[in-house]
């Protein structure tokens, strides 16, 4: 994934999640619901946004890596 210099708001992340939700594992959805009920650092918001960005277009290998990273992030917040 390329580095992005933009900071993404929680609203940006939520919109990106809603666009990609159908492509994510079903058991990840409650984790996102919990995630959106909390405030997070800018770095974390940016990371989650970029893990979600174009998720549907990623290769299977890339999706697997992103899913693993999302689980790590979402389970530790």
N, CA, C and O atoms as a Maestro MAE file, in Angstrom:
{
 s_m_m2io_version
 :::
 2.0.0
}

f_m_ct {
 s_m_title
 :::
 protein
 m_atom[308] {
  # First column is atom index #
  i_m_mmod_type
  r_m_x_coord
  r_m_y_coord
  r_m_z_coord
  i_m_residue_number
  s_m_chain_name
  s_m_pdb_residue_name
  s_m_pdb_atom_name
  i_m_atomic_number
  :::
  1 25 0.837 -1.181 0.000 1 A "UNK " " N  " 7
  2 3 0.000 0.000 0.000 1 A "UNK " " CA " 6
  3 2 0.882 1.244 0.000 1 A "UNK " " C  " 6
  4 15 1.923 1.285 0.657 1 A "UNK " " O  " 8
  5 25 0.461 2.229 -0.728 2 A "UNK " " N  " 7
  6 3 1.237 3.457 -0.793 2 A "UNK " " CA " 6
  7 2 0.928 4.339 0.416 2 A "UNK " " C  " 6
  8 15 -0.160 4.286 0.989 2 A "UNK " " O  " 8
  9 25 1.910 5.141 0.780 3 A "UNK " " N  " 7
  10 3 1.731 6.078 1.885 3 A "UNK " " CA " 6
  11 2 0.848 7.229 1.425 3 A "UNK " " C  " 6
  12 15 0.999 7.727 0.310 3 A "UNK " " O  " 8
  13 25 -0.044 7.636 2.257 4 A "UNK " " N  " 7
  14 3 -0.933 8.743 1.953 4 A "UNK " " CA " 6
  15 2 -0.669 9.841 2.966 4 A "UNK " " C  " 6
  16 15 -0.495 9.571 4.155 4 A "UNK " " O  " 8
  17 25 -0.639 11.049 2.508 5 A "UNK " " N  " 7
  18 3 -0.359 12.176 3.400 5 A "UNK " " CA " 6
  19 2 -1.640 12.782 3.979 5 A "UNK " " C  " 6
  20 15 -1.571 13.696 4.800 5 A "UNK " " O  " 8
  21 25 -2.791 12.288 3.566 6 A "UNK " " N  " 7
  22 3 -4.061 12.807 4.071 6 A "UNK " " CA " 6
  23 2 -4.423 12.165 5.399 6 A "UNK " " C  " 6
  24 15 -4.190 10.976 5.619 6 A "UNK " " O  " 8
  25 25 -4.997 12.973 6.278 7 A "UNK " " N  " 7
  26 3 -5.553 12.427 7.506 7 A "UNK " " CA " 6
  27 2 -7.023 12.144 7.264 7 A "UNK " " C  " 6
  28 15 -7.746 12.963 6.698 7 A "UNK " " O  " 8
  29 25 -7.452 10.966 7.704 8 A "UNK " " N  " 7
  30 3 -8.834 10.543 7.482 8 A "UNK " " CA " 6
  31 2 -9.601 10.615 8.796 8 A "UNK " " C  " 6
  32 15 -9.122 10.163 9.836 8 A "UNK " " O  " 8
  33 25 -10.783 11.182 8.732 9 A "UNK " " N  " 7
  34 3 -11.631 11.299 9.919 9 A "UNK " " CA " 6
  35 2 -12.293 9.954 10.212 9 A "UNK " " C  " 6
  36 15 -12.280 9.040 9.388 9 A "UNK " " O  " 8
  37 25 -12.867 9.860 11.400 10 A "UNK " " N  " 7
  38 3 -13.606 8.646 11.743 10 A "UNK " " CA " 6
  39 2 -14.768 8.465 10.767 10 A "UNK " " C  " 6
  40 15 -15.110 7.338 10.409 10 A "UNK " " O  " 8
  41 25 -15.369 9.569 10.340 11 A "UNK " " N  " 7
  42 3 -16.453 9.504 9.358 11 A "UNK " " CA " 6
  43 2 -15.954 8.935 8.027 11 A "UNK " " C  " 6
  44 15 -16.642 8.130 7.398 11 A "UNK " " O  " 8
  45 25 -14.762 9.351 7.599 12 A "UNK " " N  " 7
  46 3 -14.164 8.806 6.369 12 A "UNK " " CA " 6
  47 2 -13.986 7.297 6.482 12 A "UNK " " C  " 6
  48 15 -14.305 6.546 5.560 12 A "UNK " " O  " 8
  49 25 -13.471 6.870 7.633 13 A "UNK " " N  " 7
  50 3 -13.221 5.444 7.849 13 A "UNK " " CA " 6
  51 2 -14.544 4.686 7.851 13 A "UNK " " C  " 6
  52 15 -14.640 3.596 7.287 13 A "UNK " " O  " 8
  53 25 -15.549 5.252 8.475 14 A "UNK " " N  " 7
  54 3 -16.853 4.584 8.531 14 A "UNK " " CA " 6
  55 2 -17.457 4.459 7.129 14 A "UNK " " C  " 6
  56 15 -18.010 3.415 6.781 14 A "UNK " " O  " 8
  57 25 -17.353 5.504 6.338 15 A "UNK " " N  " 7
  58 3 -17.872 5.440 4.963 15 A "UNK " " CA " 6
  59 2 -17.117 4.388 4.154 15 A "UNK " " C  " 6
  60 15 -17.724 3.629 3.399 15 A "UNK " " O  " 8
  61 25 -15.801 4.344 4.311 16 A "UNK " " N  " 7
  62 3 -14.996 3.361 3.582 16 A "UNK " " CA " 6
  63 2 -15.386 1.950 4.035 16 A "UNK " " C  " 6
  64 15 -15.494 1.040 3.213 16 A "UNK " " O  " 8
  65 25 -15.593 1.774 5.327 17 A "UNK " " N  " 7
  66 3 -16.035 0.477 5.841 17 A "UNK " " CA " 6
  67 2 -17.368 0.074 5.201 17 A "UNK " " C  " 6
  68 15 -17.530 -1.062 4.755 17 A "UNK " " O  " 8
  69 25 -18.314 1.009 5.159 18 A "UNK " " N  " 7
  70 3 -19.626 0.700 4.588 18 A "UNK " " CA " 6
  71 2 -19.518 0.306 3.120 18 A "UNK " " C  " 6
  72 15 -20.279 -0.538 2.647 18 A "UNK " " O  " 8
  73 25 -18.578 0.911 2.398 19 A "UNK " " N  " 7
  74 3 -18.377 0.561 0.982 19 A "UNK " " CA " 6
  75 2 -17.786 -0.841 0.825 19 A "UNK " " C  " 6
  76 15 -18.060 -1.525 -0.162 19 A "UNK " " O  " 8
  77 25 -16.988 -1.264 1.786 20 A "UNK " " N  " 7
  78 3 -16.260 -2.522 1.661 20 A "UNK " " CA " 6
  79 2 -16.821 -3.652 2.529 20 A "UNK " " C  " 6
  80 15 -16.345 -4.785 2.444 20 A "UNK " " O  " 8
  81 25 -17.811 -3.364 3.350 21 A "UNK " " N  " 7
  82 3 -18.312 -4.333 4.340 21 A "UNK " " CA " 6
  83 2 -18.695 -5.676 3.724 21 A "UNK " " C  " 6
  84 15 -18.443 -6.723 4.321 21 A "UNK " " O  " 8
  85 25 -19.292 -5.659 2.557 22 A "UNK " " N  " 7
  86 3 -19.739 -6.919 1.954 22 A "UNK " " CA " 6
  87 2 -18.572 -7.833 1.563 22 A "UNK " " C  " 6
  88 15 -18.770 -9.028 1.347 22 A "UNK " " O  " 8
  89 25 -17.372 -7.285 1.472 23 A "UNK " " N  " 7
  90 3 -16.197 -8.058 1.079 23 A "UNK " " CA " 6
  91 2 -15.382 -8.544 2.282 23 A "UNK " " C  " 6
  92 15 -14.418 -9.292 2.122 23 A "UNK " " O  " 8
  93 25 -15.770 -8.117 3.477 24 A "UNK " " N  " 7
  94 3 -15.039 -8.463 4.698 24 A "UNK " " CA " 6
  95 2 -15.662 -9.690 5.366 24 A "UNK " " C  " 6
  96 15 -16.837 -9.988 5.150 24 A "UNK " " O  " 8
  97 25 -14.873 -10.397 6.176 25 A "UNK " " N  " 7
  98 3 -15.431 -11.550 6.906 25 A "UNK " " CA " 6
  99 2 -16.585 -11.117 7.810 25 A "UNK " " C  " 6
  100 15 -16.533 -10.054 8.430 25 A "UNK " " O  " 8
  101 25 -17.604 -11.932 7.877 26 A "UNK " " N  " 7
  102 3 -18.811 -11.621 8.645 26 A "UNK " " CA " 6
  103 2 -18.493 -11.371 10.127 26 A "UNK " " C  " 6
  104 15 -19.079 -10.486 10.751 26 A "UNK " " O  " 8
  105 25 -17.567 -12.151 10.681 27 A "UNK " " N  " 7
  106 3 -17.263 -12.004 12.111 27 A "UNK " " CA " 6
  107 2 -16.445 -10.748 12.431 27 A "UNK " " C  " 6
  108 15 -16.170 -10.466 13.597 27 A "UNK " " O  " 8
  109 25 -16.062 -10.009 11.411 28 A "UNK " " N  " 7
  110 3 -15.330 -8.757 11.623 28 A "UNK " " CA " 6
  111 2 -16.297 -7.592 11.863 28 A "UNK " " C  " 6
  112 15 -15.910 -6.575 12.439 28 A "UNK " " O  " 8
  113 25 -17.522 -7.733 11.434 29 A "UNK " " N  " 7
  114 3 -18.485 -6.631 11.509 29 A "UNK " " CA " 6
  115 2 -18.756 -6.155 12.941 29 A "UNK " " C  " 6
  116 15 -18.791 -4.944 13.164 29 A "UNK " " O  " 8
  117 25 -18.949 -7.048 13.922 30 A "UNK " " N  " 7
  118 3 -19.131 -6.564 15.301 30 A "UNK " " CA " 6
  119 2 -17.889 -5.834 15.830 30 A "UNK " " C  " 6
  120 15 -18.004 -4.915 16.640 30 A "UNK " " O  " 8
  121 25 -16.720 -6.245 15.373 31 A "UNK " " N  " 7
  122 3 -15.493 -5.567 15.787 31 A "UNK " " CA " 6
  123 2 -15.479 -4.131 15.273 31 A "UNK " " C  " 6
  124 15 -15.048 -3.217 15.977 31 A "UNK " " O  " 8
  125 25 -15.946 -3.937 14.055 32 A "UNK " " N  " 7
  126 3 -16.030 -2.586 13.509 32 A "UNK " " CA " 6
  127 2 -17.081 -1.763 14.253 32 A "UNK " " C  " 6
  128 15 -16.879 -0.573 14.493 32 A "UNK " " O  " 8
  129 25 -18.190 -2.381 14.617 33 A "UNK " " N  " 7
  130 3 -19.214 -1.655 15.373 33 A "UNK " " CA " 6
  131 2 -18.631 -1.128 16.682 33 A "UNK " " C  " 6
  132 15 -18.884 0.013 17.068 33 A "UNK " " O  " 8
  133 25 -17.865 -1.948 17.348 34 A "UNK " " N  " 7
  134 3 -17.199 -1.527 18.587 34 A "UNK " " CA " 6
  135 2 -16.164 -0.449 18.302 34 A "UNK " " C  " 6
  136 15 -16.051 0.528 19.042 34 A "UNK " " O  " 8
  137 25 -15.420 -0.633 17.238 35 A "UNK " " N  " 7
  138 3 -14.382 0.326 16.851 35 A "UNK " " CA " 6
  139 2 -14.972 1.720 16.668 35 A "UNK " " C  " 6
  140 15 -14.395 2.703 17.132 35 A "UNK " " O  " 8
  141 25 -16.107 1.812 16.003 36 A "UNK " " N  " 7
  142 3 -16.711 3.105 15.704 36 A "UNK " " CA " 6
  143 2 -17.364 3.770 16.918 36 A "UNK " " C  " 6
  144 15 -17.744 4.938 16.847 36 A "UNK " " O  " 8
  145 25 -17.495 3.055 18.007 37 A "UNK " " N  " 7
  146 3 -18.055 3.646 19.227 37 A "UNK " " CA " 6
  147 2 -16.990 4.342 20.071 37 A "UNK " " C  " 6
  148 15 -17.311 4.997 21.063 37 A "UNK " " O  " 8
  149 25 -15.737 4.203 19.685 38 A "UNK " " N  " 7
  150 3 -14.622 4.788 20.426 38 A "UNK " " CA " 6
  151 2 -13.936 5.865 19.588 38 A "UNK " " C  " 6
  152 15 -14.116 5.933 18.372 38 A "UNK " " O  " 8
  153 25 -13.152 6.698 20.256 39 A "UNK " " N  " 7
  154 3 -12.299 7.639 19.544 39 A "UNK " " CA " 6
  155 2 -10.925 6.996 19.383 39 A "UNK " " C  " 6
  156 15 -10.483 6.229 20.238 39 A "UNK " " O  " 8
  157 25 -10.257 7.319 18.277 40 A "UNK " " N  " 7
  158 3 -8.963 6.702 17.987 40 A "UNK " " CA " 6
  159 2 -7.953 7.743 17.530 40 A "UNK " " C  " 6
  160 15 -8.309 8.844 17.110 40 A "UNK " " O  " 8
  161 25 -6.690 7.365 17.623 41 A "UNK " " N  " 7
  162 3 -5.632 8.268 17.173 41 A "UNK " " CA " 6
  163 2 -5.713 8.441 15.662 41 A "UNK " " C  " 6
  164 15 -6.269 7.604 14.950 41 A "UNK " " O  " 8
  165 25 -5.152 9.532 15.198 42 A "UNK " " N  " 7
  166 3 -5.128 9.790 13.758 42 A "UNK " " CA " 6
  167 2 -4.391 8.686 13.018 42 A "UNK " " C  " 6
  168 15 -4.822 8.259 11.947 42 A "UNK " " O  " 8
  169 25 -3.284 8.221 13.580 43 A "UNK " " N  " 7
  170 3 -2.512 7.148 12.938 43 A "UNK " " CA " 6
  171 2 -3.345 5.887 12.760 43 A "UNK " " C  " 6
  172 15 -3.287 5.237 11.717 43 A "UNK " " O  " 8
  173 25 -4.118 5.547 13.781 44 A "UNK " " N  " 7
  174 3 -4.945 4.339 13.700 44 A "UNK " " CA " 6
  175 2 -6.062 4.517 12.678 44 A "UNK " " C  " 6
  176 15 -6.344 3.603 11.903 44 A "UNK " " O  " 8
  177 25 -6.694 5.674 12.671 45 A "UNK " " N  " 7
  178 3 -7.743 5.928 11.677 45 A "UNK " " CA " 6
  179 2 -7.178 5.829 10.265 45 A "UNK " " C  " 6
  180 15 -7.795 5.224 9.388 45 A "UNK " " O  " 8
  181 25 -6.015 6.417 10.046 46 A "UNK " " N  " 7
  182 3 -5.392 6.357 8.724 46 A "UNK " " CA " 6
  183 2 -5.063 4.917 8.337 46 A "UNK " " C  " 6
  184 15 -5.281 4.511 7.196 46 A "UNK " " O  " 8
  185 25 -4.543 4.153 9.282 47 A "UNK " " N  " 7
  186 3 -4.188 2.765 8.983 47 A "UNK " " CA " 6
  187 2 -5.420 1.951 8.600 47 A "UNK " " C  " 6
  188 15 -5.397 1.229 7.603 47 A "UNK " " O  " 8
  189 25 -6.482 2.056 9.371 48 A "UNK " " N  " 7
  190 3 -7.699 1.293 9.079 48 A "UNK " " CA " 6
  191 2 -8.283 1.731 7.737 48 A "UNK " " C  " 6
  192 15 -8.729 0.895 6.951 48 A "UNK " " O  " 8
  193 25 -8.281 3.033 7.475 49 A "UNK " " N  " 7
  194 3 -8.791 3.520 6.190 49 A "UNK " " CA " 6
  195 2 -8.031 2.862 5.039 49 A "UNK " " C  " 6
  196 15 -8.639 2.395 4.076 49 A "UNK " " O  " 8
  197 25 -6.713 2.827 5.140 50 A "UNK " " N  " 7
  198 3 -5.927 2.288 4.036 50 A "UNK " " CA " 6
  199 2 -5.994 0.770 3.930 50 A "UNK " " C  " 6
  200 15 -5.799 0.220 2.847 50 A "UNK " " O  " 8
  201 25 -6.262 0.096 5.021 51 A "UNK " " N  " 7
  202 3 -6.496 -1.345 4.955 51 A "UNK " " CA " 6
  203 2 -7.818 -1.639 4.239 51 A "UNK " " C  " 6
  204 15 -7.954 -2.654 3.556 51 A "UNK " " O  " 8
  205 25 -8.779 -0.744 4.404 52 A "UNK " " N  " 7
  206 3 -10.084 -0.917 3.757 52 A "UNK " " CA " 6
  207 2 -10.101 -0.431 2.307 52 A "UNK " " C  " 6
  208 15 -10.853 -0.946 1.480 52 A "UNK " " O  " 8
  209 25 -9.268 0.560 2.010 53 A "UNK " " N  " 7
  210 3 -9.294 1.192 0.690 53 A "UNK " " CA " 6
  211 2 -9.046 0.166 -0.418 53 A "UNK " " C  " 6
  212 15 -8.053 -0.561 -0.399 53 A "UNK " " O  " 8
  213 25 -9.958 0.122 -1.371 54 A "UNK " " N  " 7
  214 3 -9.898 -0.785 -2.523 54 A "UNK " " CA " 6
  215 2 -9.723 -2.250 -2.110 54 A "UNK " " C  " 6
  216 15 -9.121 -3.043 -2.834 54 A "UNK " " O  " 8
  217 25 -10.261 -2.594 -0.934 55 A "UNK " " N  " 7
  218 3 -10.170 -3.974 -0.455 55 A "UNK " " CA " 6
  219 2 -10.756 -4.938 -1.478 55 A "UNK " " C  " 6
  220 15 -10.202 -6.011 -1.720 55 A "UNK " " O  " 8
  221 25 -11.874 -4.552 -2.074 56 A "UNK " " N  " 7
  222 3 -12.567 -5.417 -3.034 56 A "UNK " " CA " 6
  223 2 -11.728 -5.699 -4.277 56 A "UNK " " C  " 6
  224 15 -11.952 -6.703 -4.954 56 A "UNK " " O  " 8
  225 25 -10.773 -4.837 -4.587 57 A "UNK " " N  " 7
  226 3 -9.949 -5.003 -5.790 57 A "UNK " " CA " 6
  227 2 -8.621 -5.708 -5.514 57 A "UNK " " C  " 6
  228 15 -7.881 -6.026 -6.445 57 A "UNK " " O  " 8
  229 25 -8.322 -5.949 -4.250 58 A "UNK " " N  " 7
  230 3 -7.043 -6.559 -3.880 58 A "UNK " " CA " 6
  231 2 -7.021 -8.039 -4.272 58 A "UNK " " C  " 6
  232 15 -8.060 -8.691 -4.375 58 A "UNK " " O  " 8
  233 25 -5.816 -8.543 -4.485 59 A "UNK " " N  " 7
  234 3 -5.646 -9.977 -4.750 59 A "UNK " " CA " 6
  235 2 -6.008 -10.766 -3.490 59 A "UNK " " C  " 6
  236 15 -6.082 -10.196 -2.401 59 A "UNK " " O  " 8
  237 25 -6.230 -12.054 -3.632 60 A "UNK " " N  " 7
  238 3 -6.571 -12.889 -2.478 60 A "UNK " " CA " 6
  239 2 -5.478 -12.819 -1.420 60 A "UNK " " C  " 6
  240 15 -5.768 -12.745 -0.226 60 A "UNK " " O  " 8
  241 25 -4.228 -12.841 -1.855 61 A "UNK " " N  " 7
  242 3 -3.108 -12.779 -0.916 61 A "UNK " " CA " 6
  243 2 -3.113 -11.447 -0.163 61 A "UNK " " C  " 6
  244 15 -2.919 -11.413 1.052 61 A "UNK " " O  " 8
  245 25 -3.334 -10.362 -0.888 62 A "UNK " " N  " 7
  246 3 -3.391 -9.030 -0.274 62 A "UNK " " CA " 6
  247 2 -4.576 -8.927 0.682 62 A "UNK " " C  " 6
  248 15 -4.450 -8.361 1.768 62 A "UNK " " O  " 8
  249 25 -5.728 -9.471 0.283 63 A "UNK " " N  " 7
  250 3 -6.904 -9.453 1.161 63 A "UNK " " CA " 6
  251 2 -6.609 -10.189 2.466 63 A "UNK " " C  " 6
  252 15 -6.963 -9.725 3.549 63 A "UNK " " O  " 8
  253 25 -5.965 -11.325 2.345 64 A "UNK " " N  " 7
  254 3 -5.635 -12.118 3.525 64 A "UNK " " CA " 6
  255 2 -4.729 -11.333 4.474 64 A "UNK " " C  " 6
  256 15 -4.948 -11.335 5.685 64 A "UNK " " O  " 8
  257 25 -3.729 -10.674 3.936 65 A "UNK " " N  " 7
  258 3 -2.832 -9.855 4.756 65 A "UNK " " CA " 6
  259 2 -3.588 -8.714 5.428 65 A "UNK " " C  " 6
  260 15 -3.381 -8.424 6.606 65 A "UNK " " O  " 8
  261 25 -4.460 -8.075 4.667 66 A "UNK " " N  " 7
  262 3 -5.230 -6.949 5.224 66 A "UNK " " CA " 6
  263 2 -6.188 -7.415 6.312 66 A "UNK " " C  " 6
  264 15 -6.331 -6.758 7.343 66 A "UNK " " O  " 8
  265 25 -6.845 -8.554 6.080 67 A "UNK " " N  " 7
  266 3 -7.770 -9.100 7.078 67 A "UNK " " CA " 6
  267 2 -7.013 -9.405 8.368 67 A "UNK " " C  " 6
  268 15 -7.485 -9.079 9.458 67 A "UNK " " O  " 8
  269 25 -5.847 -10.027 8.248 68 A "UNK " " N  " 7
  270 3 -5.054 -10.338 9.437 68 A "UNK " " CA " 6
  271 2 -4.690 -9.071 10.200 68 A "UNK " " C  " 6
  272 15 -4.791 -9.025 11.426 68 A "UNK " " O  " 8
  273 25 -4.267 -8.045 9.471 69 A "UNK " " N  " 7
  274 3 -3.892 -6.784 10.113 69 A "UNK " " CA " 6
  275 2 -5.119 -6.110 10.750 69 A "UNK " " C  " 6
  276 15 -5.032 -5.574 11.854 69 A "UNK " " O  " 8
  277 25 -6.250 -6.140 10.052 70 A "UNK " " N  " 7
  278 3 -7.478 -5.562 10.620 70 A "UNK " " CA " 6
  279 2 -7.878 -6.266 11.910 70 A "UNK " " C  " 6
  280 15 -8.263 -5.610 12.878 70 A "UNK " " O  " 8
  281 25 -7.790 -7.610 11.935 71 A "UNK " " N  " 7
  282 3 -8.113 -8.336 13.166 71 A "UNK " " CA " 6
  283 2 -7.202 -7.887 14.293 71 A "UNK " " C  " 6
  284 15 -7.665 -7.667 15.412 71 A "UNK " " O  " 8
  285 25 -5.910 -7.748 14.011 72 A "UNK " " N  " 7
  286 3 -4.966 -7.311 15.053 72 A "UNK " " CA " 6
  287 2 -5.350 -5.938 15.590 72 A "UNK " " C  " 6
  288 15 -5.357 -5.714 16.800 72 A "UNK " " O  " 8
  289 25 -5.664 -5.039 14.696 73 A "UNK " " N  " 7
  290 3 -6.019 -3.669 15.084 73 A "UNK " " CA " 6
  291 2 -7.337 -3.657 15.853 73 A "UNK " " C  " 6
  292 15 -7.419 -3.080 16.938 73 A "UNK " " O  " 8
  293 25 -8.355 -4.281 15.303 74 A "UNK " " N  " 7
  294 3 -9.698 -4.199 15.879 74 A "UNK " " CA " 6
  295 2 -9.821 -4.922 17.222 74 A "UNK " " C  " 6
  296 15 -10.611 -4.513 18.073 74 A "UNK " " O  " 8
  297 25 -9.063 -5.968 17.413 75 A "UNK " " N  " 7
  298 3 -9.143 -6.731 18.665 75 A "UNK " " CA " 6
  299 2 -8.315 -6.088 19.775 75 A "UNK " " C  " 6
  300 15 -8.448 -6.457 20.942 75 A "UNK " " O  " 8
  301 25 -7.465 -5.134 19.419 76 A "UNK " " N  " 7
  302 3 -6.586 -4.527 20.409 76 A "UNK " " CA " 6
  303 2 -6.910 -3.077 20.703 76 A "UNK " " C  " 6
  304 15 -6.092 -2.367 21.287 76 A "UNK " " O  " 8
  305 25 -8.089 -2.626 20.308 77 A "UNK " " N  " 7
  306 3 -8.463 -1.231 20.610 77 A "UNK " " CA " 6
  307 2 -9.433 -1.188 21.771 77 A "UNK " " C  " 6
  308 15 -9.865 -0.108 22.175 77 A "UNK " " O  " 8
  :::
 }
 m_bond[307] {
  # First column is bond index #
  i_m_from
  i_m_to
  i_m_order
  :::
  1 1 2 1
  2 2 3 1
  3 3 4 2
  4 3 5 1
  5 5 6 1
  6 6 7 1
  7 7 8 2
  8 7 9 1
  9 9 10 1
  10 10 11 1
  11 11 12 2
  12 11 13 1
  13 13 14 1
  14 14 15 1
  15 15 16 2
  16 15 17 1
  17 17 18 1
  18 18 19 1
  19 19 20 2
  20 19 21 1
  21 21 22 1
  22 22 23 1
  23 23 24 2
  24 23 25 1
  25 25 26 1
  26 26 27 1
  27 27 28 2
  28 27 29 1
  29 29 30 1
  30 30 31 1
  31 31 32 2
  32 31 33 1
  33 33 34 1
  34 34 35 1
  35 35 36 2
  36 35 37 1
  37 37 38 1
  38 38 39 1
  39 39 40 2
  40 39 41 1
  41 41 42 1
  42 42 43 1
  43 43 44 2
  44 43 45 1
  45 45 46 1
  46 46 47 1
  47 47 48 2
  48 47 49 1
  49 49 50 1
  50 50 51 1
  51 51 52 2
  52 51 53 1
  53 53 54 1
  54 54 55 1
  55 55 56 2
  56 55 57 1
  57 57 58 1
  58 58 59 1
  59 59 60 2
  60 59 61 1
  61 61 62 1
  62 62 63 1
  63 63 64 2
  64 63 65 1
  65 65 66 1
  66 66 67 1
  67 67 68 2
  68 67 69 1
  69 69 70 1
  70 70 71 1
  71 71 72 2
  72 71 73 1
  73 73 74 1
  74 74 75 1
  75 75 76 2
  76 75 77 1
  77 77 78 1
  78 78 79 1
  79 79 80 2
  80 79 81 1
  81 81 82 1
  82 82 83 1
  83 83 84 2
  84 83 85 1
  85 85 86 1
  86 86 87 1
  87 87 88 2
  88 87 89 1
  89 89 90 1
  90 90 91 1
  91 91 92 2
  92 91 93 1
  93 93 94 1
  94 94 95 1
  95 95 96 2
  96 95 97 1
  97 97 98 1
  98 98 99 1
  99 99 100 2
  100 99 101 1
  101 101 102 1
  102 102 103 1
  103 103 104 2
  104 103 105 1
  105 105 106 1
  106 106 107 1
  107 107 108 2
  108 107 109 1
  109 109 110 1
  110 110 111 1
  111 111 112 2
  112 111 113 1
  113 113 114 1
  114 114 115 1
  115 115 116 2
  116 115 117 1
  117 117 118 1
  118 118 119 1
  119 119 120 2
  120 119 121 1
  121 121 122 1
  122 122 123 1
  123 123 124 2
  124 123 125 1
  125 125 126 1
  126 126 127 1
  127 127 128 2
  128 127 129 1
  129 129 130 1
  130 130 131 1
  131 131 132 2
  132 131 133 1
  133 133 134 1
  134 134 135 1
  135 135 136 2
  136 135 137 1
  137 137 138 1
  138 138 139 1
  139 139 140 2
  140 139 141 1
  141 141 142 1
  142 142 143 1
  143 143 144 2
  144 143 145 1
  145 145 146 1
  146 146 147 1
  147 147 148 2
  148 147 149 1
  149 149 150 1
  150 150 151 1
  151 151 152 2
  152 151 153 1
  153 153 154 1
  154 154 155 1
  155 155 156 2
  156 155 157 1
  157 157 158 1
  158 158 159 1
  159 159 160 2
  160 159 161 1
  161 161 162 1
  162 162 163 1
  163 163 164 2
  164 163 165 1
  165 165 166 1
  166 166 167 1
  167 167 168 2
  168 167 169 1
  169 169 170 1
  170 170 171 1
  171 171 172 2
  172 171 173 1
  173 173 174 1
  174 174 175 1
  175 175 176 2
  176 175 177 1
  177 177 178 1
  178 178 179 1
  179 179 180 2
  180 179 181 1
  181 181 182 1
  182 182 183 1
  183 183 184 2
  184 183 185 1
  185 185 186 1
  186 186 187 1
  187 187 188 2
  188 187 189 1
  189 189 190 1
  190 190 191 1
  191 191 192 2
  192 191 193 1
  193 193 194 1
  194 194 195 1
  195 195 196 2
  196 195 197 1
  197 197 198 1
  198 198 199 1
  199 199 200 2
  200 199 201 1
  201 201 202 1
  202 202 203 1
  203 203 204 2
  204 203 205 1
  205 205 206 1
  206 206 207 1
  207 207 208 2
  208 207 209 1
  209 209 210 1
  210 210 211 1
  211 211 212 2
  212 211 213 1
  213 213 214 1
  214 214 215 1
  215 215 216 2
  216 215 217 1
  217 217 218 1
  218 218 219 1
  219 219 220 2
  220 219 221 1
  221 221 222 1
  222 222 223 1
  223 223 224 2
  224 223 225 1
  225 225 226 1
  226 226 227 1
  227 227 228 2
  228 227 229 1
  229 229 230 1
  230 230 231 1
  231 231 232 2
  232 231 233 1
  233 233 234 1
  234 234 235 1
  235 235 236 2
  236 235 237 1
  237 237 238 1
  238 238 239 1
  239 239 240 2
  240 239 241 1
  241 241 242 1
  242 242 243 1
  243 243 244 2
  244 243 245 1
  245 245 246 1
  246 246 247 1
  247 247 248 2
  248 247 249 1
  249 249 250 1
  250 250 251 1
  251 251 252 2
  252 251 253 1
  253 253 254 1
  254 254 255 1
  255 255 256 2
  256 255 257 1
  257 257 258 1
  258 258 259 1
  259 259 260 2
  260 259 261 1
  261 261 262 1
  262 262 263 1
  263 263 264 2
  264 263 265 1
  265 265 266 1
  266 266 267 1
  267 267 268 2
  268 267 269 1
  269 269 270 1
  270 270 271 1
  271 271 272 2
  272 271 273 1
  273 273 274 1
  274 274 275 1
  275 275 276 2
  276 275 277 1
  277 277 278 1
  278 278 279 1
  279 279 280 2
  280 279 281 1
  281 281 282 1
  282 282 283 1
  283 283 284 2
  284 283 285 1
  285 285 286 1
  286 286 287 1
  287 287 288 2
  288 287 289 1
  289 289 290 1
  290 290 291 1
  291 291 292 2
  292 291 293 1
  293 293 294 1
  294 294 295 1
  295 295 296 2
  296 295 297 1
  297 297 298 1
  298 298 299 1
  299 299 300 2
  300 299 301 1
  301 301 302 1
  302 302 303 1
  303 303 304 2
  304 303 305 1
  305 305 306 1
  306 306 307 1
  307 307 308 2
  :::
 }
}
